[in-house]
Amino acid sequence: MSAKIKNVIFDLGGVVLDIDETIVYKELEKMGINVSELARSKEFMGIISRFDTGVYTAPTFRKKVKALLGLEKMTDQKFDALWNAMLLDIPRERIEAIEQVKKHYKIFLMSNSNEIHYDLYIRDLQLRFGYDEFDKLFNKSYFSFDIHLEKPDPRFFEFILDHEHILPEETLFIDDTAENIKAAKALGINTYHIRRDELVRNLFENGVLKDGVI
């Protein structure tokens, strides 16, 4: 089955980039904010979703979250540092593995993300690896805040399939979230649900997908 794959779509956070969302909640907890209540807040999650889909700009997002959490006196610089604390590292060997995969497949990046995070990704990618944008590492990158769609919305997957003129049965989607995997499968896309402790490079050998991965 691996032989029919011509395209690979990578998730960013948890697949290419190491992340830990709990760091942000721990920092908020230190400020006296009820984190368990916040995690269940539809208002908070709605604000994040609207930011991730580009409905809210960064200034609007900062203003709304600060007002919700009582952090109006926090500077934008400190707020961004707090929000970016969940972003850890892109290991060099992961970039090297992706470069090898690109020699054998069309590769794409598909991420639920926002402009505050994006600015940090790009700085890191540029300074450490010499890529001034993800479109230089991948054939094309797709971010939710730019497309105005977010996973697991099937329209996000369909947008990429249509825009790139690729077939779902010839495409592999790698993601660490069960809901996203389920949405891709429903469209006939091959999937691999990667665990946070797994390594992307172990799915490939010299850039070629290993037999038995799908």
Sequence and secondary structure as in RCSB ss.txt:
>XXXX:A:sequence
MSAKIKNVIFDLGGVVLDIDETIVYKELEKMGINVSELARSKEFMGIISRFDTGVYTAPTFRKKVKALLGLEKMT
DQKFDALWNAMLLDIPRERIEAIEQVKKHYKIFLMSNSNEIHYDLYIRDLQLRFGYDEFDKLFNKSYFSFDIHLE
KPDPRFFEFILDHEHILPEETLFIDDTAENIKAAKALGINTYHIRRDELVRNLFENGVLKDGVI
>XXXX:A:secstr
 GGG  EEEEESBTTTBEE THHHHHHHHHTT  HHHHHT HHHHHHHHHHHTTSS HHHHHHHHHHHHT TTS 
HHHHHHHHGGGEEE  HHHHHHHHHHHTTSEEEEEE   HHHHHHHHHHHHHHH  SSHHHHSSEEEEHHHHT  
TT HHHHHHHHHHHT  GGGEEEEES HHHHHHHHHTT EEEE  TTS GGGGEETTEE TT  
